Amino acid sequence: MYAEKVLSGMRPTGRLHLGHYHGVLVNWIKLQHEFPCLFFVADWHALTTAYDEPGTIAESTREMVIDWLAAGVDPAQATIFIQSKVPEHAELHLLLSMMTPLGWLERVPTYKDQQEKLEHKDLSTYGFLGYPLLQAADILIYRADKVPVGEDQVPHIEFTREVARRFNHLYGRESGFEEKAREAMKKLGGKRAKLYEELRNRFQEKGEEDAIEQAHALLDEAQSLSHGDRERLFGYLEGGGKMILVEPDALLTPASRMPGLDGQKMSKSYGNTIMLREDAESVTKKIRTMQTDPQRVRRTDPGDPEKCPVWQFHQIYSTPEVKTWVQNGCRTAGIGCIECKQPVIDAVLKEQQPMIERAQMYTEDPQLVRNIIADGCEKARKLAQETMRDVREAIGLDHS
């Protein structure tokens, strides 16, 4: 069985803001301590909607990776790499495109959504239609079984599962599969082969999940098996063929509650962001000039925190005591808006401080970032090459 792996990527948009931190990076930092993680810069994906303005991709990639490192993504715990530096992604995408029905791509919900949202761009391109398949190749090339996504991305993971299933169905059924699986069973030795057969029957006849888990453990311990035989026996367990590509599961991430300075979602396109590494003076000014409850025209007017964007920041940053102080003080006009904003300013600056400190060594010595990326690309490429070896062999492209 393949080891557990988490894969996630981001398009290179340049410097990241606190919405990215709370929505994605906090989760990545948690996951890197629980699983082997691969985090990549999806630079080819950036071209699906910005093919006519590629000039900023390299600079944006560097700034974004510095933000990942500043936030606490640890290259000793996770593999950080750039999609285009691992050309196997493109090879797998090409091979999968040969067997993926066109209707599957047109059905992906974000296809129509994005076209409507970005109507000022010409998105009637082959690359834009095929980007969910490139995304599927990104995941399948590492045999990643966990992909952290928000609710809106779940259809993409389901699509990836369908592609993997179709590939395994088409190419995992080598001629003489059953005979080869039976031969592989003999290599387990009499006692283990008997136990394997028993567990296989329990799973196929009664659907006992613990039987398949025990059989996987049995195969993992069997030192005498070749890679191909092991895969045959995994496939034979479930009644299918060889399992070449792994079907991933969506790892649902809680939606980010990080508001922008105007109360809408924090986004560069709304111009309402606080960047991860923004200087203290600029952050202070932005929060001090935030809109508050429109009913509070004068200091003596009582307000309603629920109608104030600053309250949304308190929800994320403030202790229960401070929240109570805000609720009471605002509703009775006991505190002014400037007073109310100060704990938010203090909390944001405190959160940013370690990030700014961590980023300093990378901004002062860009070679450090280059080394981390080169190392990550090398590790990722080794994994990708292993998958492609099996994919080529399954399709019959292993010319030798």
BAMARKE-690702 format. One record per residue (C-alpha): residue number from 0; x, y, z. Coordinates in Angstrom, 1 decimal. Layout:
<seq->NUM	x->X	y->Y	z->Z>
...
This chain:
<seq->0	x->0.0	y->0.0	z->0.0>
<seq->1	x->1.3	y->3.5	z->-0.7>
<seq->2	x->2.2	y->5.7	z->2.3>
<seq->3	x->-0.1	y->8.5	z->3.4>
<seq->4	x->0.8	y->11.8	z->1.8>
<seq->5	x->-0.7	y->15.3	z->1.8>
<seq->6	x->-0.5	y->17.5	z->-1.3>
<seq->7	x->-1.5	y->21.1	z->-1.7>
<seq->8	x->-0.5	y->24.0	z->-4.0>
<seq->9	x->-1.0	y->27.7	z->-4.6>
<seq->10	x->-0.9	y->29.8	z->-7.7>
<seq->11	x->2.0	y->32.3	z->-7.5>
<seq->12	x->0.2	y->35.6	z->-6.7>
<seq->13	x->3.1	y->37.3	z->-5.0>
<seq->14	x->3.0	y->38.4	z->-1.4>
<seq->15	x->0.3	y->36.8	z->0.7>
<seq->16	x->-2.1	y->38.4	z->3.1>
<seq->17	x->-3.6	y->37.4	z->6.4>
<seq->18	x->-6.5	y->35.8	z->4.6>
<seq->19	x->-4.1	y->33.3	z->3.1>
<seq->20	x->-2.4	y->32.8	z->6.4>
<seq->21	x->-5.7	y->31.9	z->8.3>
<seq->22	x->-7.3	y->30.2	z->5.4>
<seq->23	x->-4.5	y->27.9	z->4.2>
<seq->24	x->-1.1	y->28.3	z->5.9>
<seq->25	x->-2.2	y->27.7	z->9.5>
<seq->26	x->-3.6	y->24.4	z->8.3>
<seq->27	x->-0.4	y->23.5	z->6.3>
<seq->28	x->1.7	y->24.1	z->9.4>
<seq->29	x->-0.5	y->21.8	z->11.4>
<seq->30	x->-0.5	y->19.0	z->8.7>
<seq->31	x->3.3	y->19.1	z->8.3>
<seq->32	x->3.6	y->17.7	z->11.8>
<seq->33	x->1.1	y->14.9	z->11.1>
<seq->34	x->1.9	y->13.6	z->7.6>
<seq->35	x->4.6	y->13.7	z->4.9>
<seq->36	x->3.5	y->16.9	z->3.0>
<seq->37	x->4.2	y->18.3	z->-0.5>
<seq->38	x->3.5	y->22.0	z->-1.0>
<seq->39	x->4.0	y->23.4	z->-4.5>
<seq->40	x->3.9	y->26.6	z->-6.5>
<seq->41	x->1.3	y->26.0	z->-9.2>
<seq->42	x->3.0	y->28.2	z->-11.8>
<seq->43	x->1.6	y->26.4	z->-14.8>
<seq->44	x->-1.9	y->26.9	z->-13.3>
<seq->45	x->-1.2	y->30.6	z->-13.2>
<seq->46	x->-0.9	y->30.5	z->-17.0>
<seq->47	x->-4.4	y->29.1	z->-17.4>
<seq->48	x->-5.9	y->32.5	z->-16.7>
<seq->49	x->-2.8	y->34.8	z->-17.1>
<seq->50	x->-1.2	y->33.3	z->-20.2>
<seq->51	x->-1.0	y->36.8	z->-21.8>
<seq->52	x->0.9	y->38.3	z->-18.8>
<seq->53	x->3.4	y->35.8	z->-17.5>
<seq->54	x->6.2	y->38.3	z->-16.7>
<seq->55	x->5.6	y->38.4	z->-12.9>
<seq->56	x->5.5	y->34.6	z->-12.2>
<seq->57	x->9.2	y->34.2	z->-11.2>
<seq->58	x->9.2	y->37.2	z->-8.8>
<seq->59	x->5.7	y->36.2	z->-7.4>
<seq->60	x->6.9	y->32.7	z->-6.8>
<seq->61	x->9.9	y->33.9	z->-4.7>
<seq->62	x->7.8	y->36.3	z->-2.6>
<seq->63	x->5.2	y->33.6	z->-2.0>
<seq->64	x->7.7	y->31.0	z->-0.9>
<seq->65	x->9.3	y->33.5	z->1.5>
<seq->66	x->5.8	y->34.1	z->3.0>
<seq->67	x->5.3	y->30.3	z->3.4>
<seq->68	x->8.6	y->30.0	z->5.2>
<seq->69	x->7.9	y->33.1	z->7.3>
<seq->70	x->4.5	y->31.7	z->8.3>
<seq->71	x->6.2	y->28.5	z->9.6>
<seq->72	x->6.2	y->26.0	z->6.7>
<seq->73	x->9.3	y->24.0	z->7.6>
<seq->74	x->11.4	y->22.6	z->4.7>
<seq->75	x->12.7	y->20.0	z->7.1>
<seq->76	x->9.2	y->18.7	z->7.6>
<seq->77	x->7.6	y->19.4	z->4.2>
<seq->78	x->8.7	y->19.3	z->0.5>
<seq->79	x->8.4	y->22.7	z->-1.1>
<seq->80	x->8.7	y->22.7	z->-4.9>
<seq->81	x->7.7	y->24.4	z->-8.2>
<seq->82	x->5.3	y->22.6	z->-10.5>
<seq->83	x->7.1	y->23.4	z->-13.7>
<seq->84	x->10.4	y->22.1	z->-12.4>
<seq->85	x->8.9	y->18.6	z->-12.4>
<seq->86	x->8.0	y->18.0	z->-16.0>
<seq->87	x->6.5	y->14.6	z->-15.2>
<seq->88	x->3.3	y->16.6	z->-14.2>
<seq->89	x->2.9	y->17.5	z->-17.9>
<seq->90	x->3.6	y->14.0	z->-19.1>
<seq->91	x->1.0	y->12.5	z->-16.8>
<seq->92	x->-1.4	y->15.3	z->-17.8>
<seq->93	x->-0.9	y->14.5	z->-21.5>
<seq->94	x->-1.4	y->10.7	z->-21.0>
<seq->95	x->-4.5	y->11.2	z->-18.9>
<seq->96	x->-5.9	y->13.6	z->-21.5>
<seq->97	x->-6.0	y->10.7	z->-24.0>
<seq->98	x->-8.6	y->8.8	z->-21.8>
<seq->99	x->-10.5	y->11.6	z->-20.1>
<seq->100	x->-14.0	y->12.2	z->-21.6>
<seq->101	x->-14.5	y->15.8	z->-22.7>
<seq->102	x->-17.9	y->15.9	z->-20.9>
<seq->103	x->-16.2	y->15.3	z->-17.6>
<seq->104	x->-14.2	y->18.5	z->-18.0>
<seq->105	x->-17.2	y->20.6	z->-19.1>
<seq->106	x->-19.1	y->19.4	z->-16.0>
<seq->107	x->-16.6	y->20.7	z->-13.4>
<seq->108	x->-18.6	y->23.4	z->-11.6>
<seq->109	x->-15.7	y->26.0	z->-11.5>
<seq->110	x->-15.4	y->25.9	z->-15.3>
<seq->111	x->-18.5	y->27.9	z->-15.9>
<seq->112	x->-18.1	y->29.9	z->-12.7>
<seq->113	x->-14.6	y->31.2	z->-13.6>
<seq->114	x->-15.6	y->32.0	z->-17.1>
<seq->115	x->-18.4	y->34.2	z->-15.8>
<seq->116	x->-16.2	y->35.8	z->-13.1>
<seq->117	x->-13.3	y->36.5	z->-15.5>
<seq->118	x->-15.4	y->37.5	z->-18.4>
<seq->119	x->-12.9	y->40.3	z->-19.3>
<seq->120	x->-10.4	y->37.5	z->-20.2>
<seq->121	x->-10.6	y->35.1	z->-23.2>
<seq->122	x->-10.8	y->31.8	z->-21.5>
<seq->123	x->-11.9	y->29.7	z->-24.5>
<seq->124	x->-8.6	y->28.0	z->-24.4>
<seq->125	x->-7.6	y->24.3	z->-24.3>
<seq->126	x->-5.5	y->25.0	z->-21.2>
<seq->127	x->-8.4	y->26.5	z->-19.3>
<seq->128	x->-10.8	y->23.6	z->-20.1>
<seq->129	x->-8.1	y->21.1	z->-19.2>
<seq->130	x->-6.9	y->22.7	z->-15.9>
<seq->131	x->-8.9	y->20.3	z->-13.6>
<seq->132	x->-7.0	y->17.5	z->-15.4>
<seq->133	x->-3.7	y->19.1	z->-14.8>
<seq->134	x->-4.8	y->19.5	z->-11.2>
<seq->135	x->-5.6	y->15.8	z->-11.1>
<seq->136	x->-2.2	y->15.0	z->-12.5>
<seq->137	x->-0.6	y->17.2	z->-9.8>
<seq->138	x->-2.2	y->15.0	z->-7.2>
<seq->139	x->-2.0	y->11.6	z->-8.8>
<seq->140	x->1.7	y->11.9	z->-9.8>
<seq->141	x->2.6	y->11.8	z->-6.0>
<seq->142	x->0.0	y->9.1	z->-5.1>
<seq->143	x->-1.2	y->11.6	z->-2.5>
<seq->144	x->-4.2	y->10.3	z->-0.6>
<seq->145	x->-5.1	y->13.5	z->1.2>
<seq->146	x->-5.7	y->16.9	z->-0.4>
<seq->147	x->-6.7	y->19.8	z->1.9>
<seq->148	x->-9.5	y->21.8	z->0.2>
<seq->149	x->-12.4	y->24.1	z->0.9>
<seq->150	x->-16.0	y->23.0	z->0.2>
<seq->151	x->-15.9	y->24.6	z->-3.3>
<seq->152	x->-12.9	y->22.4	z->-4.4>
<seq->153	x->-14.5	y->19.0	z->-3.5>
<seq->154	x->-15.8	y->18.4	z->-7.0>
<seq->155	x->-12.2	y->18.7	z->-8.3>
<seq->156	x->-11.1	y->15.9	z->-5.9>
<seq->157	x->-14.1	y->13.8	z->-7.0>
<seq->158	x->-13.1	y->14.3	z->-10.6>
<seq->159	x->-9.5	y->13.2	z->-9.7>
<seq->160	x->-10.8	y->10.1	z->-8.1>
<seq->161	x->-12.9	y->9.3	z->-11.3>
<seq->162	x->-9.8	y->9.8	z->-13.4>
<seq->163	x->-7.7	y->7.5	z->-11.2>
<seq->164	x->-10.4	y->4.9	z->-11.2>
<seq->165	x->-10.8	y->5.0	z->-15.0>
<seq->166	x->-7.0	y->4.8	z->-15.5>
<seq->167	x->-6.7	y->1.8	z->-13.1>
<seq->168	x->-9.7	y->0.1	z->-14.8>
<seq->169	x->-8.2	y->0.6	z->-18.3>
<seq->170	x->-4.6	y->-0.1	z->-17.6>
<seq->171	x->-4.5	y->-2.1	z->-14.4>
<seq->172	x->-5.8	y->-5.2	z->-16.0>
<seq->173	x->-2.7	y->-6.7	z->-17.5>
<seq->174	x->-3.2	y->-9.9	z->-19.5>
<seq->175	x->-3.0	y->-13.0	z->-17.3>
<seq->176	x->-3.5	y->-10.9	z->-14.2>
<seq->177	x->-5.2	y->-13.6	z->-12.1>
<seq->178	x->-2.4	y->-16.1	z->-12.9>
<seq->179	x->0.3	y->-13.6	z->-12.1>
<seq->180	x->-1.5	y->-12.7	z->-8.8>
<seq->181	x->-1.7	y->-16.5	z->-7.9>
<seq->182	x->2.0	y->-16.8	z->-8.7>
<seq->183	x->2.8	y->-13.8	z->-6.5>
<seq->184	x->0.7	y->-15.4	z->-3.7>
<seq->185	x->3.1	y->-18.4	z->-3.7>
<seq->186	x->6.0	y->-16.1	z->-3.0>
<seq->187	x->4.4	y->-15.2	z->0.4>
<seq->188	x->5.1	y->-18.7	z->1.7>
<seq->189	x->2.5	y->-21.3	z->2.5>
<seq->190	x->1.2	y->-19.9	z->5.9>
<seq->191	x->1.0	y->-16.3	z->4.7>
<seq->192	x->-0.6	y->-17.2	z->1.3>
<seq->193	x->-3.3	y->-19.2	z->3.2>
<seq->194	x->-4.0	y->-16.2	z->5.5>
<seq->195	x->-4.0	y->-13.8	z->2.5>
<seq->196	x->-6.6	y->-16.0	z->0.7>
<seq->197	x->-8.7	y->-16.2	z->3.8>
<seq->198	x->-8.7	y->-12.4	z->4.3>
<seq->199	x->-9.4	y->-11.8	z->0.6>
<seq->200	x->-12.5	y->-14.1	z->0.8>
<seq->201	x->-13.7	y->-12.4	z->3.9>
<seq->202	x->-13.5	y->-9.0	z->2.2>
<seq->203	x->-15.0	y->-10.0	z->-1.1>
<seq->204	x->-17.8	y->-12.2	z->0.3>
<seq->205	x->-18.7	y->-10.3	z->3.5>
<seq->206	x->-17.2	y->-6.8	z->2.8>
<seq->207	x->-15.2	y->-6.9	z->6.1>
<seq->208	x->-13.1	y->-3.7	z->6.2>
<seq->209	x->-10.8	y->-5.0	z->8.9>
<seq->210	x->-10.0	y->-8.0	z->6.7>
<seq->211	x->-8.6	y->-5.7	z->4.0>
<seq->212	x->-6.6	y->-3.7	z->6.6>
<seq->213	x->-5.0	y->-6.9	z->7.9>
<seq->214	x->-4.2	y->-8.1	z->4.3>
<seq->215	x->-2.5	y->-4.7	z->3.6>
<seq->216	x->-0.5	y->-5.1	z->6.8>
<seq->217	x->0.5	y->-8.6	z->5.7>
<seq->218	x->1.6	y->-7.4	z->2.3>
<seq->219	x->3.5	y->-4.5	z->3.8>
<seq->220	x->5.5	y->-6.9	z->5.9>
<seq->221	x->6.3	y->-9.3	z->3.1>
<seq->222	x->10.0	y->-8.6	z->2.2>
<seq->223	x->10.1	y->-11.2	z->-0.6>
<seq->224	x->7.8	y->-9.5	z->-3.0>
<seq->225	x->8.8	y->-7.3	z->-5.9>
<seq->226	x->7.1	y->-4.0	z->-6.4>
<seq->227	x->5.0	y->-5.4	z->-9.3>
<seq->228	x->3.9	y->-8.5	z->-7.3>
<seq->229	x->2.9	y->-6.4	z->-4.3>
<seq->230	x->0.7	y->-4.1	z->-6.5>
<seq->231	x->-0.9	y->-7.2	z->-8.1>
<seq->232	x->-1.8	y->-8.6	z->-4.7>
<seq->233	x->-3.3	y->-5.3	z->-3.6>
<seq->234	x->-5.4	y->-5.2	z->-6.7>
<seq->235	x->-6.4	y->-8.9	z->-6.4>
<seq->236	x->-7.6	y->-8.3	z->-2.8>
<seq->237	x->-10.3	y->-6.0	z->-4.0>
<seq->238	x->-11.2	y->-7.9	z->-7.2>
<seq->239	x->-9.8	y->-5.4	z->-9.6>
<seq->240	x->-6.5	y->-5.1	z->-11.4>
<seq->241	x->-3.2	y->-3.5	z->-10.3>
<seq->242	x->-3.7	y->-0.2	z->-8.4>
<seq->243	x->-1.4	y->2.2	z->-10.3>
<seq->244	x->-2.9	y->5.5	z->-9.3>
<seq->245	x->-4.2	y->6.2	z->-5.8>
<seq->246	x->-7.7	y->7.8	z->-5.4>
<seq->247	x->-7.2	y->10.8	z->-3.1>
<seq->248	x->-9.6	y->12.0	z->-0.4>
<seq->249	x->-10.6	y->15.6	z->0.2>
<seq->250	x->-9.3	y->16.8	z->3.6>
<seq->251	x->-11.9	y->19.5	z->4.3>
<seq->252	x->-10.5	y->22.7	z->5.8>
<seq->253	x->-12.6	y->25.1	z->7.8>
<seq->254	x->-13.5	y->28.2	z->5.8>
<seq->255	x->-11.3	y->31.1	z->6.7>
<seq->256	x->-13.2	y->33.7	z->8.8>
<seq->257	x->-10.6	y->36.3	z->8.1>
<seq->258	x->-12.4	y->39.5	z->7.0>
<seq->259	x->-11.0	y->42.3	z->4.9>
<seq->260	x->-10.7	y->45.8	z->6.2>
<seq->261	x->-14.1	y->46.6	z->4.8>
<seq->262	x->-15.9	y->43.6	z->6.2>
<seq->263	x->-15.9	y->41.7	z->2.9>
<seq->264	x->-13.7	y->38.6	z->2.3>
<seq->265	x->-10.0	y->39.7	z->2.4>
<seq->266	x->-8.8	y->39.8	z->-1.2>
<seq->267	x->-6.3	y->41.8	z->-3.3>
<seq->268	x->-9.0	y->42.5	z->-5.9>
<seq->269	x->-11.1	y->44.3	z->-3.2>
<seq->270	x->-8.0	y->46.3	z->-2.0>
<seq->271	x->-8.9	y->45.4	z->1.6>
<seq->272	x->-5.8	y->43.4	z->2.7>
<seq->273	x->-3.2	y->43.3	z->5.4>
<seq->274	x->-0.1	y->41.6	z->4.1>
<seq->275	x->1.8	y->39.0	z->6.1>
<seq->276	x->4.9	y->41.1	z->6.2>
<seq->277	x->3.5	y->44.6	z->6.2>
<seq->278	x->5.3	y->47.2	z->8.3>
<seq->279	x->3.8	y->48.2	z->11.7>
<seq->280	x->3.1	y->51.8	z->10.7>
<seq->281	x->1.1	y->50.8	z->7.6>
<seq->282	x->-0.9	y->48.1	z->9.5>
<seq->283	x->-1.7	y->50.6	z->12.3>
<seq->284	x->-2.9	y->53.2	z->9.9>
<seq->285	x->-5.1	y->50.7	z->8.0>
<seq->286	x->-6.8	y->49.5	z->11.1>
<seq->287	x->-7.2	y->53.0	z->12.6>
<seq->288	x->-9.0	y->54.2	z->9.5>
<seq->289	x->-11.3	y->51.2	z->9.2>
<seq->290	x->-15.0	y->51.9	z->8.7>
<seq->291	x->-17.1	y->51.3	z->11.9>
<seq->292	x->-20.8	y->51.1	z->12.6>
<seq->293	x->-22.3	y->53.9	z->10.5>
<seq->294	x->-24.7	y->54.7	z->13.5>
<seq->295	x->-21.7	y->55.9	z->15.6>
<seq->296	x->-21.3	y->59.3	z->14.0>
<seq->297	x->-20.1	y->60.9	z->17.3>
<seq->298	x->-18.1	y->59.5	z->20.2>
<seq->299	x->-21.2	y->59.7	z->22.4>
<seq->300	x->-23.4	y->57.6	z->20.0>
<seq->301	x->-23.9	y->54.0	z->21.1>
<seq->302	x->-23.1	y->51.4	z->18.4>
<seq->303	x->-23.7	y->47.8	z->17.5>
<seq->304	x->-20.6	y->45.6	z->17.1>
<seq->305	x->-22.4	y->43.2	z->14.8>
<seq->306	x->-22.6	y->46.0	z->12.2>
<seq->307	x->-18.9	y->46.9	z->12.5>
<seq->308	x->-16.1	y->45.3	z->10.5>
<seq->309	x->-13.7	y->45.8	z->13.4>
<seq->310	x->-15.8	y->43.4	z->15.5>
<seq->311	x->-15.0	y->40.6	z->13.0>
<seq->312	x->-11.3	y->41.1	z->13.7>
<seq->313	x->-12.1	y->40.9	z->17.5>
<seq->314	x->-13.8	y->37.5	z->16.8>
<seq->315	x->-10.4	y->36.2	z->15.5>
<seq->316	x->-7.9	y->38.0	z->17.7>
<seq->317	x->-9.4	y->38.9	z->21.0>
<seq->318	x->-9.9	y->37.0	z->24.3>
<seq->319	x->-13.4	y->36.5	z->25.8>
<seq->320	x->-12.7	y->39.4	z->28.2>
<seq->321	x->-11.8	y->41.9	z->25.5>
<seq->322	x->-14.8	y->40.8	z->23.5>
<seq->323	x->-17.1	y->41.5	z->26.5>
<seq->324	x->-15.4	y->44.9	z->27.0>
<seq->325	x->-16.0	y->45.7	z->23.3>
<seq->326	x->-19.7	y->44.6	z->23.4>
<seq->327	x->-20.5	y->46.6	z->26.5>
<seq->328	x->-18.3	y->49.6	z->25.7>
<seq->329	x->-19.7	y->50.0	z->22.1>
<seq->330	x->-23.3	y->49.5	z->23.0>
<seq->331	x->-23.1	y->52.1	z->25.8>
<seq->332	x->-20.7	y->54.5	z->24.1>
<seq->333	x->-18.4	y->53.8	z->27.0>
<seq->334	x->-15.5	y->53.4	z->24.6>
<seq->335	x->-14.7	y->55.1	z->21.3>
<seq->336	x->-13.9	y->53.5	z->18.0>
<seq->337	x->-10.1	y->54.3	z->18.3>
<seq->338	x->-10.0	y->52.6	z->21.7>
<seq->339	x->-11.9	y->49.6	z->20.3>
<seq->340	x->-9.4	y->49.2	z->17.5>
<seq->341	x->-6.2	y->49.2	z->19.6>
<seq->342	x->-6.4	y->45.6	z->20.9>
<seq->343	x->-6.8	y->44.5	z->17.2>
<seq->344	x->-3.8	y->46.5	z->16.2>
<seq->345	x->-1.7	y->45.0	z->19.0>
<seq->346	x->-2.9	y->41.4	z->18.2>
<seq->347	x->-2.2	y->41.7	z->14.5>
<seq->348	x->1.3	y->43.2	z->15.1>
<seq->349	x->2.1	y->40.4	z->17.6>
<seq->350	x->1.0	y->37.7	z->15.1>
<seq->351	x->3.2	y->39.3	z->12.3>
<seq->352	x->6.3	y->39.8	z->14.4>
<seq->353	x->7.7	y->36.3	z->14.3>
<seq->354	x->6.9	y->36.1	z->10.5>
<seq->355	x->8.8	y->39.3	z->9.8>
<seq->356	x->11.7	y->38.0	z->11.8>
<seq->357	x->11.7	y->34.6	z->10.1>
<seq->358	x->11.5	y->36.2	z->6.6>
<seq->359	x->14.5	y->38.5	z->7.3>
<seq->360	x->17.2	y->35.8	z->6.7>
<seq->361	x->15.5	y->34.7	z->3.4>
<seq->362	x->15.2	y->38.3	z->2.1>
<seq->363	x->18.8	y->39.0	z->3.1>
<seq->364	x->20.1	y->35.8	z->1.5>
<seq->365	x->18.0	y->34.8	z->-1.6>
<seq->366	x->20.3	y->31.8	z->-2.1>
<seq->367	x->18.7	y->30.1	z->0.9>
<seq->368	x->15.3	y->30.2	z->-0.8>
<seq->369	x->16.8	y->28.9	z->-4.1>
<seq->370	x->18.4	y->26.0	z->-2.2>
<seq->371	x->15.2	y->25.0	z->-0.4>
<seq->372	x->13.3	y->25.0	z->-3.7>
<seq->373	x->16.0	y->23.1	z->-5.6>
<seq->374	x->16.1	y->20.5	z->-2.8>
<seq->375	x->12.3	y->20.2	z->-2.8>
<seq->376	x->12.1	y->19.9	z->-6.6>
<seq->377	x->14.7	y->17.1	z->-6.5>
<seq->378	x->12.7	y->15.1	z->-3.9>
<seq->379	x->9.4	y->15.7	z->-5.7>
<seq->380	x->10.9	y->14.7	z->-9.0>
<seq->381	x->12.1	y->11.3	z->-7.6>
<seq->382	x->8.5	y->10.5	z->-6.5>
<seq->383	x->7.1	y->11.6	z->-9.8>
<seq->384	x->9.5	y->9.5	z->-11.8>
<seq->385	x->8.6	y->6.4	z->-9.8>
<seq->386	x->4.9	y->6.9	z->-10.6>
<seq->387	x->5.6	y->7.6	z->-14.3>
<seq->388	x->7.7	y->4.4	z->-14.6>
<seq->389	x->4.6	y->2.5	z->-13.4>
<seq->390	x->2.3	y->4.5	z->-15.6>
<seq->391	x->4.4	y->4.0	z->-18.8>
<seq->392	x->4.7	y->0.3	z->-18.0>
<seq->393	x->0.9	y->-0.1	z->-17.5>
<seq->394	x->0.1	y->1.7	z->-20.8>
<seq->395	x->2.8	y->-0.2	z->-22.7>
<seq->396	x->5.2	y->2.7	z->-23.3>
<seq->397	x->8.2	y->1.2	z->-21.5>
<seq->398	x->10.2	y->0.8	z->-24.7>
<seq->399	x->13.5	y->-0.9	z->-24.0>
